[in-house]
Amino acid sequence: MSVLGLDEIHKRIKKHSLIKNLGHRDLENPEGVGIDLRLGAVHKIVKGGAFIEADPAPSGAGQAGYGRRKGVETKLVAEFVENEKVQKEIVVKPGEYYLVQTVESVNTPLDLMPIVHVRTSLFRAGLLLLNSKTDPGYSGQLTMGLTNLSPFSVKLQLGARICNIIFHKIEGKTIKYRGQHQGGRVSPKKAERQV
């Protein structure tokens, strides 16, 4: 599996809106092999009760689950404001956990699989960003977990570059993402069947 270079990423941004709302720095002066994404929204978990069940088994195949899941309830505590002179800051205390979203949205074509990597400035400050691959066909903001593993509080400003997205070229057939998080939904508040 090959990785797209910056020239190919920028070509796809212009022709196919591969990434929307990209920051000035990564439009004008990117570096390395990927594109930096910025902190766009911070959601605090305010109510638990999450569960994830096993998928239903085919008829006669034995025990399985109902294929349902429920997320946590969240509250938006901070959000990036376009054209604001000075963006809001949050303080992430030791042990705190948030769900965060990027300012940018991706429109993933069927021939690419983006993978997000934390920027080293975060983990050097004690922050851990929990993320996953993004499936072909997904469109929307990216949602990740953010926690502070250090014994010290860390100040983080909205619009700060928190991760780097790399696009892997897929060889062979793919199936378009059709899950419930399409469009950037943060967490399912009610029990629902998984796709």
N, C-alpha and C positions, 0 to 999 in steps of 0.2 A: 504494500500500500504506500503510495507516494504522498508527499505533502505539498500543498500549493505554496508557491513563492508569493512575495508581496505584490509583484507585478500582476500576477494572475488574480489574486484576491481583489486588488483595486479595479481590474478590468470587470470582474463580476459584480463589484459594488456599483459601478457606473451603469453597466448594461442590465443587470438583473436584480438590483437592490439586495445583494447578498447580506449586507449589514446596513441598517437604517440608524439614523441619529448618531453617527460616528463622530467622535471628538476631533477637534481641529488638529491636534498633534498627530493622530494616526491617519488623518487624511493627507497632511502635508509632510510629516517627518517621521514615518514609522521606522522601526528597526527590527532586526532579527528575522524570524520566520512567520510570526503571527501578528495579530492585531490586539492591542490592549482595549479592554472594556472597562467602563466606569461604574461606580456605585450609584445606582439610581433610586432605589427605595429600600427601606428597612422596615421589616415587619416583626413585631414581638409576639411570641406565642402567649396567649392569654387564657387558653383552656385546652386541656389535654383530651384524652379519649380516643386517640388514634388507634386504628387496627388495620391489619393487612391479612387477608385470608388467602388460602391456596385456591388455585383455579379449579373449577368443577371438572370432575373426571368424565371421560366418555362413558356412555351407558355400559354398565356391567364391568367397569374397570377398577372397582374397589372404592375405597374411601378417598374423599378429597374435600375441598372447601366449597364455599358458595361464590368465590371469586369477587368478593366485595372488599371495599376499603373505605376508610374514613380518615381524614386528616385532622389537623389541629385547627383551633380557631386562632386567628391572628388579628393584630391591630397595627395599622400603619402608623409608625412613629416618626418617620422622616422621609422626605421625598425630594429628589433633585428638581430644581425649578430652572427651566431654560431661560437664558439671558439674565439671570440673577447675578449681581456683581460679586457677592460673597455667599457661597453656599453654606447651608446649615451643617453643623457637626454633631456627631453622636459620640458618646463615650461608652466603649465596650469594657465592662468590668470583668475581672477574673471569673471564669466559669459561665458567663452569660452566653446565651445562644439565640441567634436571630435567623430569620429567613430574609435573604437579601436578593434584590433584582438588579439587573444591569440597566443603565440608561438606554443602551443600544438594544435593538431587536434584530434577530437573524431570520432570514428566509432561506432555509436549507434545501437545495435542490437534491434530486434523487442520486446524483453521482458524488455527493460529498457527505462526510461525517465529521462535524466539528467536535473537538475535545478542548475543554477549558483547563488551563493550568493556573494555579495561584501565582501571583507575582511575589518575588522573593522579599520585597519590602514588607509584605504582610507577615509571612512566617518569621522573619527576623524580629518583628515586634511581638511575636507570640500568638498571632491570629492564625487560625486554621480555617480554610475555605473548603467546604465539602461540596463536591460537584460530581457530575456524571457526563458521559458522552451525550451528544445530541443526535437524535435519529434523522435520517433523510426525510424531508417533507415537513419538519417542524418549523413553525413560524411563531415568533413572539420574543418577549424578553426572556432572559435566562434567570432561573431562580436557583439559589444555592444556600447552603447552611453556612453560617459564620459563627465561630466561637473563639473565646479568648482562653488559651491554655496557659498563659503566663500568670505570675502572681501580681501583675501590675495592670492598671487600667490603660487602655489605648484609645486615643482620640482619632476618629476617622471622619473625614469630610466627604459629604455628598459630592459626586463628580470625580473623586479620586480614582485613579486607575488601580483596580484590584485583581484583575486576572488577564490572561492572554489566551486568545482563541486561535487554534490551529486547525486548518481544514485538511482532512485526509481524503484523497481520491479513492473511490470505491471501484473495484473491478467486479463485474458480474451483476446479477439482478438484486434489487433491493425492494422492500415493501415500504410504502409511504407511512410515516407516523400517523396514527389515528387515535392517540390517547387523549385523555381528559385534560391534559395540561396544555394542549394546543392553544396558542394565543397568549401564554404567559400566566395562566392561573396559578396562584400561590399555593393553595391547599384546598382539597375538597372538604367542606364543612359538614356535609351529610354523607351517610353511607351510600355508596353507589357501586354498581358492578364495574369491574375493570374491563377494558377492551382487550 
